[in-house]
Amino acid sequence: MEERLAYIHYLYSQILYDEHDHEGALQHINFALHYRGNKFSYQCRKITYLYALKQHKVCLELVEKLLQNHEEAELYVLRARLNKLFGYITKCFYDVHKALELDPENYQASNIVEELNKSAEDCRSVAVNQALSGNLAEAINKITVSIDTNPTIAEYTVFRGTLLRQQGQYDEAIDDFMKALTKVTEIVKHIKMH
């Protein structure tokens, strides 16, 4: 009986969602979850409704919870979008790459990777122009955004290290050069394995 009630509320929530009654949809999916709280499809539906209601923080918490038991590419893509929304760009980067690892054909993850790569290159370009103009502090800020957006590119870290060295921040520069060396070593290892 409870399973039937849950399913009725689930279906009704979808109807309300299709009619753009997101609050009503959320209310009915919560009823469904009351009866069948462990049903994955119901939990995903709730995330959809919360996202439509712009309750992104709650969405992120639920996605985190679901990922503990369900390693799904789509969940990683959703978490990447939410992380990007909250400005957690590096987390976004790793989430989309995990999604592509699980599903290499995932076009949404591929699109996000392209966006991140373009954004990182745009910031690098601005950083170069700022450095050439003598504005080293702003150049460091912009190249740091590039590093956060795509932490695997060693050249970004080398460039920041060079800028830091020019500003007399030698310890930070050495740290960046060591990080870049580690990144290159990891890339070489990865190439040798394949």
JOFEN-V743464 format. One record per pair of residues at least 12 apart in sequence whose C-alpha atoms are under 6 Angstrom apart, sorted by the first residue. I is the first residue (numbers start at 0). J is the second residue. D is the distance in whole Angstrom. If there is no record, write none. Layout:
# JOFEN-V743464
I;J;D + I;J;D
This chain:
# JOFEN-V743464
1;34;6 + 5;31;4 + 5;34;6 + 8;27;5 + 8;31;5 + 9;28;5 + 9;31;6 + 12;24;4 + 12;27;5 + 12;28;6 + 21;48;6 + 25;48;6 + 46;58;6 + 72;98;4 + 72;101;6 + 75;94;5 + 75;98;5 + 76;95;6 + 76;108;6 + 79;91;4 + 79;94;5 + 88;148;5 + 89;147;5 + 89;148;6 + 95;108;5 + 115;148;6 + 119;145;4 + 119;148;6 + 122;141;5 + 122;145;6 + 123;142;5 + 126;138;4 + 126;141;5 + 126;142;6 + 139;159;6 + 153;179;5 + 153;182;6 + 156;175;6 + 156;179;6 + 157;176;6 + 160;172;4 + 160;175;5 + 160;176;6
